[in-house]
Amino acid sequence: MKRIAWLTDIHLDFLHPAKVKAFCRSIAECNPDAVLIGCARTIKVYLRILEDKLCRTIYFVLGNHDYYRGSIAGRRTAIKEFCVRSDWLHWLPAAGVVKLTEETGLIGINSWADGRLGNYQDSTVLLNDYSLIKELTGLDQKARIIKLNELGDTAAADLRDVLPRALVRFPHVLVLTHVPPFREACWHAGRISHDHWLPHFGCKAVGEALVDCMRNSACEITVLCGHTHSGGSAQILPTLNVKTGGAEYGKPTVQELLKIS
């Protein structure tokens, strides 16, 4: 049995350094064997603090805030190179299929809200992403949806590549990602997000890839995601459950201490 601490949307850049250290102590007090992070505002300084204070294996994916004031491509390249020099940090898209126990494997993808859920055409929602991330800056509504579709399709393609390799090895697979892959998992204040917000908070392409990969599999999949800052659980299929983590700026917490057999 392994104890895995799952965190998401912890946004350490909203904390005073002393509170970052206190948060690290609270994680360590859970005595996890490993830590999963689905978006930390994981610029290098915070990854280094987590690594130094926890001294435990840390698996993570990037979320939209992790690309602010930079580019998607550039930040991913930098993070991959950064982790090569670390004993504890593992960026999951580069790690492939990870063995947690004999029964459970772990994969991770950097998903993106692809604009396909809800009503993008009539939505007036403008995330900070659209002015703070190079690939999304300066796009009008029509150009933006093309780019969002592309980012979602790339994430789905990555999942279609790695998930089948995990399913042939393990009866249970954890999928760590940032953006909820189904409408039913896009929680807001205890309810499903409004149609004008859903395009910016769910990735339909990844949801479809998950369902397709499970058509000929009896394995169990647990998806761990965040992004909406509201928690909830959605049973999509008898063997496919999606857990969405809640979050509040300035108050990071351990979402759940998973016990993996």
Salt bridges, closest charged atoms under 4 A:
ASP9 OD1 - HIS11 NE2 3.80
ASP9 OD1 - HIS178 NE2 3.85
ASP9 OD1 - HIS229 NE2 3.43
ASP13 OD2 - ARG41 NE 3.32
GLU51 OE1 - ARG48 NH1 2.43
GLU102 OE2 - LYS99 NZ 2.68
ASP114 OD2 - ARG116 NH1 3.04
GLU150 OE2 - LYS147 NZ 2.99
ASP153 OD1 - ARG116 NH1 2.97
ASP161 OD2 - ARG165 NH2 3.04
ASP195 OD1 - ARG183 NH1 3.00
ASP212 OD2 - ARG160 NH2 3.06
ASP212 OD1 - ARG215 NH2 3.04
GLU248 OE2 - LYS251 NZ 3.73
GLU256 OE2 - LYS243 NZ 3.00
